[in-house]
Amino acid sequence: MRAIRRFTVRPVLPPELASLGELVGNLRWSWHPETQDVFARVDPELWESTGHDPVKLLGSVGRARLDELAGDRDFLDQLSAARADLQQYLTADRWYQQRGPADGPAAIGYFSPEFGITAVLPQYSGGLGILAGDHLKAASDLGVPIIGVGLLYKHGYFKQSLSREGWQQETYPVLDPDELPISLLRDTDGTRATVSLAMPDGPDLLARIWVASVGRVPLLMLDTDVEENPDHYIGVTDRLYGGNSEHRLRQELLLGVGGVRALRTYARITGHPAPEVFHTNEGHAGFLGLERIRELTVAEGGPGLDFDTALEVGRASTVFTTHTPVPAGIDRFPRTLVEQYLSDAGPLPGVPVDRVLALGAEDYEGGDAGVFNMAVMGFRLAQRANGVSQLHGHVSREMFNGLWPAFDEAEVPIGSITNGVHAPSWVAREVMALAVDEGADPDDLDSYWSAVEKIPGRRIWDVKRQLRERLVADARRRLRRSFEKRGAAPAELGWIDDALDPDVLTIGFARRAASYKRLTLLLRDPDRLRRLLTDPERPVQLVMAGKAHPADDGGKKLIQAIVQLADDPELRNRIVYLPNYDIAMAQPLYPGCDVWLNNPLRPYEACGTSGMKAALNGGLNLSILDGWWDEWYDGENGWAIPSADGVEDVDRRDDLEAAALYDLIENEVAPRFYDVDGEGVPTRWLEMLRHTLTSLGPKVLATRMVRDYTQELYVPAAVNARRANDDYAGAAQLAAWKRKVRSAWPGVRVEHVESMGVGDAPEVGAVMSVRAYVALGDLSPEDVTVQLVHGRATSEDELRDTTVTELQVAESYEGGRHRFDGEVTLGHSGAFGWTVRVLPVNDLLVSPAEMGLVALPA
């Protein structure tokens, strides 16, 4: 029998237990073990059966138990200590207040389509969301004043199960906001706070605002499941990354345009400072820049700026982070669809559509004139942009070089900040305790690394076995549930009691089933893999997991191939594929694995953070040199799988790299793991483990990442924005200057260049003098920089390893002609090349390449 109505009845806590509600209401509990201990003590069995969900726990526990706890002095003391600790965490000065930059922004708006905070708030699909969640958590720990902005999806992403044949199946359970650790934002009169967006095809789209407290950081999430909306609007926030292009466009308009409006509403109601800096985490949220232009140009009560000035105001205070190294990962909408939605009947009335379309136009060589590219718009609306590892920064500069076609890849204004992970969320409690027992401060990770060398090897190895044992138990539970859903009878499942072994070398591999991640590379030679798994002296076991996008049949086939191998009765105790990979599965998986495997096609892994989580738990990485591993592998903190870069035959490349992977496991990884001393401790393995923790630990932290963002991007953006926003005069002057420069640039020429002082046989140490005669037309020497660019020259006269020397104006002539002089000392032998170029220059430009203009000798 089905209910015709459904609602959630919230528990009424005894007054003595009111603090439980405070602890539940702040997601800091998801990374604070002591608070989790309080919840576990309420009812240990319920805490486990609810999946460590405190909202469900309090909704399920009986009144008699609550009354019992209300009279339990020991429990009340524990509860009081947890509440006091939370209050101290929320109010005390932290890094940003104590040692952070004095000119830092008062607030930063951080926009992302997904946030992975905890398994009980399933608003994430994979790495982008987990990274966004870790960003907020680390900002909270550091006291960096971020406000997160996202959407609340009624069905989240999806839950994954397997058919009897091993084919991925998706289900979309309904999430009731009243059963989630979030609260509805209400206006000062108690009514719910909402934002609305005009839509070209009907009434306004209405969204309510939910708030999740992520430690000190508020996360605003917009939800269109309100009765005033027609059905097709209610479904806008139905699921993450679902629907057709129009559905996705509506979601992204709500995230960007509605997100800015939600921020304004939140600031008005709570008094929270308005953001000075806006961070666009991937292109999905790019429309936030257009809403800010609307606010500054045509919005009622706004300053009424012209479009160009508003664009400069927004650019100065916007940071754009790209996460994808492949064009297929970028949102591109039909130009005609965007034009329809951004007409005056849409959410941005009065903002000129032609200017908006130009921001997302692929108006460069190889671009598609029929599409609107969200990443391209992201770069054009932000003065600062970055990739998420050094290698990814390089790949991004190549990928988007068309936006700055006159510049070499190295000068494209896309930097890099390597991702990090939030240690308190991912490091097993037992691992942290090892260092604390040796004197490390549990609140100071820097003291953790120095304590690692003091921990006895026997203790480390005992803890690693304990964590492996926990993983095995968790995997067996998940396997049993999976096979029951696949239709297996209980009598068929006795073998699961022996699946995996806590004393066997355990390799983990869990990630999205995208083709470039190559889930099945280990299956290239099934016979050799079988021998590795069943080796009588040095066996290996594999724990694998990951979801394919519902529309990706290719990814589903990869999963099915692994599942069918894992179903083999001879191998199923050594290889398992666990469905529904999520945060709850990941938390025992990373600590329980000895080795973390990553074998993408290089260079298509933008960063990858799962290996970082494994490393913080004493796991060793076995990976292609891609993403973060390319940057921080040092030869002693794991293994690098040789890659066959340049081999164009895909099958041949996979064969070569798979063979190299088998060789490493067979000849280096397994022998080192099983090479034990008289006490059964693998001393050489532990040497690598300690080195991994001390060499990688400080680097892979999300706190390091957020400090980098703060110091390298947020603070400079805030400073530049203040200069641009001072009565908007700075932005107006910059906009006018840019118009002047673009108009005059066709008249800028390097007419003649002379060099002196090196003769016919130059030697190292010789000084070369250069004179450049430059026509500037209507521009003045103050509007440009004239540069001598020099370096090693290839046989094709291409410059490499270049250095720039600025030439100084020496003489001016009639007609806007000038002579610029300078000199350079020849610092190395070999082929030397040089040229002269002219670039626009202004104090409010972040990069000489920002405008994409350059004049070179004819």
WOSULQUI-V543460 format. One record per backbone hydrogen bond with DSSP energy under -0.5 kcal/mol. NH is the residue of the N-H (numbers start at 1). CO is the residue of the C=O. If there is no record, write none. Layout:
nh: <NH & NH>
co: <CO & CO>
This chain:
nh: <10 & 13 & 17 & 18 & 20 & 21 & 21 & 22 & 23 & 24 & 25 & 26 & 27 & 27 & 29 & 30 & 31 & 32 & 33 & 35 & 36 & 37 & 38 & 39 & 40 & 41 & 42 & 42 & 43 & 47 & 48 & 49 & 50 & 51 & 52 & 54 & 57 & 58 & 59 & 60 & 60 & 61 & 66 & 67 & 68 & 69 & 70 & 71 & 71 & 72 & 73 & 76 & 77 & 78 & 79 & 80 & 81 & 82 & 83 & 84 & 85 & 86 & 87 & 88 & 89 & 90 & 91 & 92 & 96 & 98 & 99 & 100 & 104 & 108 & 109 & 110 & 110 & 111 & 111 & 112 & 115 & 116 & 117 & 121 & 123 & 123 & 130 & 131 & 132 & 133 & 134 & 135 & 136 & 137 & 138 & 139 & 140 & 141 & 142 & 143 & 143 & 144 & 146 & 147 & 148 & 149 & 150 & 152 & 153 & 154 & 155 & 156 & 159 & 161 & 163 & 166 & 169 & 171 & 175 & 176 & 177 & 179 & 180 & 182 & 183 & 185 & 187 & 190 & 193 & 195 & 197 & 202 & 205 & 206 & 207 & 208 & 209 & 210 & 210 & 211 & 212 & 213 & 214 & 214 & 215 & 217 & 218 & 219 & 220 & 220 & 221 & 222 & 223 & 226 & 229 & 233 & 234 & 235 & 236 & 237 & 238 & 240 & 242 & 248 & 249 & 250 & 251 & 252 & 253 & 254 & 255 & 256 & 257 & 258 & 259 & 260 & 261 & 262 & 263 & 264 & 265 & 266 & 267 & 268 & 269 & 270 & 271 & 272 & 276 & 277 & 278 & 279 & 280 & 280 & 281 & 281 & 282 & 282 & 285 & 286 & 288 & 289 & 291 & 292 & 293 & 294 & 295 & 296 & 297 & 298 & 299 & 302 & 305 & 310 & 311 & 312 & 313 & 314 & 315 & 316 & 317 & 317 & 318 & 319 & 320 & 321 & 322 & 322 & 329 & 330 & 333 & 335 & 337 & 338 & 339 & 340 & 341 & 342 & 343 & 346 & 347 & 349 & 351 & 352 & 356 & 357 & 358 & 359 & 359 & 360 & 361 & 362 & 362 & 363 & 364 & 367 & 369 & 371 & 372 & 373 & 373 & 374 & 374 & 377 & 378 & 379 & 380 & 381 & 382 & 382 & 383 & 383 & 384 & 386 & 387 & 393 & 394 & 395 & 396 & 397 & 398 & 399 & 400 & 401 & 403 & 404 & 405 & 407 & 411 & 412 & 412 & 414 & 415 & 417 & 419 & 421 & 423 & 425 & 426 & 426 & 427 & 431 & 432 & 433 & 434 & 435 & 436 & 437 & 438 & 439 & 440 & 442 & 444 & 447 & 448 & 448 & 449 & 450 & 451 & 452 & 452 & 453 & 454 & 455 & 455 & 460 & 461 & 462 & 463 & 464 & 465 & 466 & 467 & 468 & 469 & 470 & 471 & 472 & 473 & 474 & 475 & 476 & 477 & 478 & 479 & 480 & 481 & 482 & 483 & 484 & 485 & 486 & 487 & 488 & 492 & 493 & 496 & 497 & 498 & 499 & 500 & 504 & 505 & 507 & 507 & 508 & 509 & 511 & 513 & 514 & 517 & 518 & 518 & 521 & 523 & 524 & 526 & 529 & 530 & 531 & 532 & 533 & 534 & 535 & 535 & 540 & 541 & 542 & 543 & 544 & 544 & 545 & 546 & 552 & 553 & 556 & 557 & 558 & 559 & 560 & 561 & 562 & 563 & 564 & 565 & 566 & 567 & 568 & 571 & 572 & 574 & 575 & 576 & 578 & 578 & 579 & 586 & 587 & 588 & 588 & 589 & 590 & 591 & 592 & 593 & 593 & 594 & 595 & 596 & 597 & 597 & 598 & 601 & 602 & 604 & 606 & 613 & 614 & 615 & 616 & 617 & 617 & 618 & 619 & 620 & 621 & 622 & 623 & 624 & 625 & 626 & 628 & 629 & 630 & 630 & 631 & 631 & 632 & 633 & 639 & 641 & 641 & 642 & 645 & 647 & 648 & 650 & 653 & 654 & 655 & 656 & 657 & 658 & 659 & 660 & 661 & 662 & 663 & 664 & 665 & 666 & 667 & 668 & 669 & 670 & 672 & 673 & 674 & 675 & 676 & 677 & 680 & 682 & 683 & 686 & 687 & 688 & 689 & 690 & 691 & 692 & 693 & 694 & 695 & 696 & 697 & 697 & 699 & 700 & 702 & 705 & 706 & 707 & 708 & 709 & 710 & 711 & 712 & 713 & 714 & 715 & 717 & 718 & 719 & 720 & 721 & 722 & 723 & 724 & 725 & 726 & 727 & 728 & 729 & 731 & 732 & 733 & 734 & 735 & 736 & 737 & 738 & 739 & 740 & 741 & 742 & 743 & 744 & 745 & 747 & 748 & 749 & 749 & 750 & 751 & 751 & 752 & 754 & 756 & 765 & 766 & 768 & 768 & 769 & 769 & 770 & 771 & 772 & 773 & 774 & 774 & 775 & 776 & 776 & 777 & 779 & 783 & 784 & 785 & 786 & 787 & 787 & 788 & 789 & 789 & 790 & 790 & 791 & 792 & 793 & 794 & 797 & 800 & 803 & 805 & 807 & 808 & 810 & 811 & 813 & 816 & 817 & 817 & 818 & 819 & 820 & 821 & 822 & 824 & 826 & 827 & 833 & 835 & 837 & 838 & 839 & 841 & 845 & 850 & 852 & 855 & 857 & 858>
co: <8 & 11 & 14 & 15 & 17 & 17 & 18 & 18 & 19 & 20 & 21 & 23 & 25 & 213 & 26 & 27 & 28 & 29 & 31 & 32 & 32 & 33 & 34 & 35 & 36 & 37 & 38 & 39 & 39 & 43 & 44 & 45 & 46 & 48 & 47 & 52 & 53 & 54 & 55 & 56 & 57 & 57 & 62 & 63 & 64 & 65 & 66 & 67 & 68 & 69 & 71 & 72 & 73 & 74 & 75 & 76 & 77 & 78 & 79 & 80 & 81 & 82 & 83 & 84 & 85 & 86 & 87 & 88 & 142 & 94 & 95 & 95 & 101 & 145 & 277 & 108 & 147 & 109 & 279 & 149 & 123 & 129 & 115 & 118 & 115 & 121 & 126 & 127 & 128 & 129 & 130 & 131 & 132 & 133 & 134 & 135 & 136 & 137 & 138 & 139 & 140 & 139 & 144 & 108 & 218 & 110 & 220 & 222 & 151 & 237 & 238 & 153 & 171 & 169 & 167 & 163 & 161 & 159 & 154 & 174 & 175 & 176 & 177 & 180 & 211 & 209 & 191 & 187 & 185 & 207 & 205 & 199 & 197 & 204 & 195 & 223 & 193 & 208 & 221 & 183 & 219 & 25 & 212 & 217 & 213 & 214 & 216 & 212 & 148 & 218 & 210 & 150 & 208 & 224 & 226 & 230 & 230 & 231 & 233 & 234 & 235 & 156 & 239 & 244 & 245 & 246 & 247 & 248 & 249 & 250 & 251 & 252 & 253 & 253 & 254 & 256 & 257 & 258 & 259 & 260 & 261 & 262 & 263 & 264 & 265 & 266 & 267 & 266 & 107 & 107 & 317 & 109 & 278 & 319 & 111 & 279 & 280 & 321 & 282 & 283 & 285 & 286 & 287 & 288 & 289 & 290 & 291 & 292 & 293 & 294 & 294 & 299 & 296 & 306 & 307 & 308 & 309 & 310 & 311 & 312 & 313 & 314 & 315 & 278 & 384 & 280 & 320 & 386 & 326 & 327 & 372 & 370 & 334 & 334 & 335 & 336 & 337 & 338 & 340 & 343 & 341 & 346 & 348 & 350 & 352 & 353 & 354 & 355 & 356 & 356 & 358 & 368 & 371 & 361 & 362 & 364 & 367 & 368 & 333 & 360 & 371 & 331 & 372 & 373 & 374 & 375 & 376 & 377 & 378 & 379 & 315 & 318 & 318 & 320 & 415 & 389 & 390 & 391 & 392 & 393 & 394 & 395 & 396 & 398 & 400 & 401 & 402 & 404 & 408 & 408 & 409 & 412 & 385 & 387 & 388 & 700 & 421 & 422 & 422 & 423 & 423 & 428 & 428 & 429 & 430 & 431 & 432 & 433 & 435 & 436 & 435 & 440 & 441 & 444 & 444 & 445 & 445 & 446 & 447 & 448 & 449 & 449 & 451 & 451 & 452 & 456 & 457 & 458 & 459 & 460 & 461 & 462 & 463 & 464 & 465 & 466 & 467 & 468 & 469 & 470 & 471 & 472 & 473 & 474 & 475 & 476 & 477 & 478 & 479 & 480 & 481 & 482 & 484 & 483 & 489 & 490 & 493 & 494 & 495 & 496 & 573 & 501 & 539 & 505 & 541 & 595 & 543 & 545 & 547 & 512 & 514 & 514 & 515 & 518 & 520 & 521 & 523 & 525 & 526 & 527 & 528 & 529 & 530 & 531 & 532 & 532 & 505 & 574 & 507 & 542 & 576 & 509 & 578 & 549 & 551 & 552 & 553 & 554 & 555 & 556 & 557 & 558 & 559 & 560 & 561 & 562 & 563 & 565 & 568 & 568 & 571 & 571 & 542 & 544 & 576 & 577 & 582 & 583 & 584 & 585 & 585 & 586 & 587 & 588 & 589 & 590 & 506 & 506 & 620 & 508 & 595 & 622 & 516 & 600 & 601 & 604 & 609 & 610 & 611 & 612 & 613 & 614 & 615 & 614 & 594 & 637 & 596 & 639 & 598 & 641 & 624 & 607 & 626 & 626 & 627 & 627 & 628 & 628 & 629 & 621 & 623 & 639 & 640 & 643 & 644 & 646 & 648 & 649 & 650 & 651 & 652 & 653 & 654 & 655 & 656 & 657 & 658 & 659 & 660 & 661 & 662 & 663 & 664 & 664 & 665 & 668 & 669 & 670 & 671 & 674 & 681 & 677 & 680 & 681 & 682 & 683 & 684 & 685 & 686 & 687 & 688 & 689 & 690 & 691 & 692 & 692 & 693 & 696 & 696 & 421 & 701 & 702 & 703 & 704 & 705 & 706 & 707 & 708 & 709 & 709 & 710 & 713 & 714 & 715 & 716 & 717 & 718 & 719 & 720 & 721 & 722 & 725 & 725 & 726 & 724 & 728 & 729 & 730 & 731 & 732 & 733 & 734 & 735 & 736 & 737 & 738 & 739 & 740 & 741 & 744 & 745 & 747 & 775 & 856 & 749 & 773 & 773 & 771 & 769 & 826 & 763 & 766 & 824 & 756 & 767 & 822 & 754 & 820 & 752 & 772 & 818 & 749 & 774 & 816 & 816 & 776 & 780 & 781 & 839 & 807 & 785 & 837 & 805 & 787 & 835 & 788 & 803 & 833 & 800 & 831 & 798 & 794 & 792 & 790 & 788 & 786 & 821 & 819 & 819 & 817 & 813 & 813 & 814 & 774 & 811 & 772 & 808 & 770 & 768 & 766 & 825 & 791 & 789 & 787 & 855 & 785 & 783 & 842 & 847 & 849 & 838 & 836 & 750>
